[in-house]
Amino acid sequence: MSETIRSSLFLVLLAFLPACYEPVEGCLDVEAVNYSLEADKNNSEECVYPKVRLSVQHRYSKNDTLYRFALVDSIYYDALGNPFRLNSVRFYISNFHLVYTDGQEKEMDETIDIKIPQPDGSDLERTIEDNFSLASPRVTQNYTIGTLKESGTLQEIRFAVGVEGLANIADPGSFPNGHPLSLLDSSLYFNQDSGYVFQYIELFRDTTAADTIPEVLRIGTPEYLREVRLPVDFKKDSGFHLLLTLQVDYSFWFRDINARQDSPEQLTDKIVANMAQSFSLVAAVLQSQ
């Protein structure tokens, strides 16, 4: 075969090669968890972005030793040595933000539309960030706070114990079934004026079998909202979920109470006074899935 014929056949083959190649679609955003090195055509709908997840360890310290915080059958002691028991503890977390070393404070990407009842019977519609969790020592789970794409070095975690902002005066019907604020349990809501119950506590003032009726503390309204700020030095890399493990030491909540004599109002004030100091950051971990 002549050199001229060989060259012509080679050129014909080259002309057909591009027609046989199909571009590989995938996510080409480096901030995404599923960023694809093989893709050469971006499909943004395939991108999955990093979540901020929260694990809460419920503990109770005594004489510098941490114990798992247990309910019902466990006996605790107040500052005067009076024994008491706890039947239920639940609390809301809201307004969860991460602060980077450059000073930027980032909220989660998720939002939710709410309705705020007005005096004339109408509803005021607003859009707020959606990062609410309802924590309880009875439930062991990781809470998904929301999506946060930005990478960088973190210096602080901020959140509120309670329901902060417009959400606290929203119509509970604004929230879909399964949402922490959807009010499957009416004990966690006061009314339109006072909003949600930030902390719900059932405390038995005595440990005898005869003590079957607990003191129920339903703590709420903005004056009892507490902000928690926890320092952290951790690099949040691109393309990874972030799991934050928090620890709450309930001995801080109850260390100043008089379980026998304090009124519900006194119990509430003393519990809330030490609440922010009860939280600490145990670990920050990157996750690929």
Secondary structure, DSSP 4 states (H G I P E B T S, - for coil): --HHHHHHHHHHHHHHHHHH--PPEEB--TTSTTB-SS-SEE-GGG--PPEEEEEEEEEEEETTEEEE---SS--EE-TTS-EEEEEEEEEEEEEEEEEETTS-EE--S-EEEEEEE-TTS-EEEEEEE---EEE-TT---EEEEEE----EEEEEEEEEES--GGGGGS-GGGSPTTSTTS-SSGGGEEETTTEEEEEEEEEES--STT--SPEEEEEESGGG-EEEEEEEEEEE-TT-EEEEEEEEETHHHHTT--TTT--HHHHHHHHHHTTGGGEEEEEEEEE--
